[in-house]
Structures are given as structure tokens and as C-alpha cells.
Amino acid sequence: MRPELSTAANTTLSLLTIAAIVLVWGGVTMIRKGDRAGGSRTKGVLMIVCAAVLVVNVLIWTVP
């Protein structure tokens, strides 16, 4: 991470990265289950898209 970011910013970016990982995991799980157990392929894809948006936001803040 860039040294000029504050501790709060570093913590927030770390939490966003963890959230993106969890969203991808959950999205893949929902896609595999399909319509069983209340899961939906569309919701799974949307979770993966949301994770991609989070990753892009983290990259915007960290890549010089």
C-alpha cells in the first residue's frame, strides 16, 4: 500500500479486499447451486460483478 495513506484508509482497503473475496466465493457457490436452496444464478453473477467493482476501487486507490 502507498505510505501516504492513513491507517484508516489502509484498514478500509483491506476490508474491501476481504469483502471482494467473500463475494466471489458466495457468488460461485450460488451459481453452482442454481435455483436450489433459494440460490439464483443471477444473484451469483451480480455478487461477482460487485466484487469486481470493489477490486477496481481498491486498485484506483493503491496503484500510483
Backbone torsions as a table, in degrees:
resi	resn	phi	psi	omega
1	MET	NA	157.1	-178.9
2	ARG	-72.1	136.8	-176.9
3	PRO	-66.9	-22.5	-177.6
4	GLU	-78.7	-8.2	176.2
5	LEU	-76.7	144.5	-179.6
6	SER	-75.6	170.5	178.1
7	THR	-62.5	-39.5	178.9
8	ALA	-63.9	-40.1	178.8
9	ALA	-66.0	-42.2	177.9
10	ASN	-62.0	-41.8	179.3
11	THR	-64.8	-42.8	179.2
12	THR	-62.4	-44.1	179.3
13	LEU	-65.0	-36.2	177.0
14	SER	-65.5	-42.7	178.6
15	LEU	-65.4	-37.0	177.1
16	LEU	-65.1	-37.7	178.0
17	THR	-65.7	-43.7	177.5
18	ILE	-62.9	-41.3	178.8
19	ALA	-62.9	-38.5	178.8
20	ALA	-64.5	-41.5	178.6
21	ILE	-62.5	-44.6	-180.0
22	VAL	-65.7	-38.7	178.6
23	LEU	-64.7	-40.9	177.7
24	VAL	-63.7	-44.7	180.0
25	TRP	-60.5	-47.5	179.3
26	GLY	-65.4	-39.0	179.0
27	GLY	-64.7	-43.3	177.9
28	VAL	-64.1	-40.0	178.1
29	THR	-62.3	-43.1	179.7
30	MET	-67.1	-36.9	178.7
31	ILE	-66.0	-41.6	179.7
32	ARG	-65.5	-38.2	-178.6
33	LYS	-75.7	-25.6	-179.5
34	GLY	68.5	-130.6	-177.0
35	ASP	-89.8	-1.4	178.4
36	ARG	-75.0	151.8	174.9
37	ALA	56.3	34.2	176.8
38	GLY	76.3	0.9	-180.0
39	GLY	-79.1	156.9	-179.9
40	SER	-142.3	137.5	178.9
41	ARG	-62.2	-37.9	-179.9
42	THR	-63.1	-43.5	178.8
43	LYS	-63.9	-38.1	178.2
44	GLY	-63.5	-42.6	178.3
45	VAL	-65.2	-41.4	178.8
46	LEU	-64.0	-34.8	176.2
47	MET	-64.6	-39.8	178.9
48	ILE	-68.7	-37.8	176.4
49	VAL	-63.9	-41.5	177.4
50	CYS	-61.5	-40.5	177.3
51	ALA	-63.1	-39.5	178.6
52	ALA	-63.7	-39.8	177.5
53	VAL	-63.2	-42.4	178.1
54	LEU	-62.0	-42.6	-179.9
55	VAL	-63.9	-41.1	178.5
56	VAL	-63.9	-40.0	177.6
57	ASN	-62.7	-42.1	178.1
58	VAL	-63.4	-42.3	179.2
59	LEU	-64.3	-37.4	177.8
60	ILE	-60.7	-39.5	-177.2
61	TRP	-79.6	-24.4	-173.2
62	THR	-105.6	-29.5	-178.1
63	VAL	-83.1	126.4	-178.6
64	PRO	-70.2	NA	NA
